[in-house]
Amino acid sequence: MYHISVKKIKEKEHENNFIKAKINAKKLKKFPKKKSKRQKSAVLLVNIISGYNIVIEIHF
């Protein structure tokens, strides 16, 4: 199950979110296959167009 939201953001925020996206993507790969209470949900930020931010929330 995933939720996608698109919102207009500032250029500075775009750069920060792009860095966060890389960090979150690395964290997602390290997640165990078994479900744990702490790691039930993760937020992955994906930046496609400059000035726009798409947030994909994944529920395990």
PyMOL commands that set and color helices and strands:
alter all, ss='L'
color gray80, all
select helices_A, chain A and resi 11-30
alter helices_A, ss='H'
color red, helices_A
select strands_A, chain A and resi 2-8+41-46+52-59
alter strands_A, ss='S'
color yellow, strands_A
deselect
rebuild
show_as cartoon
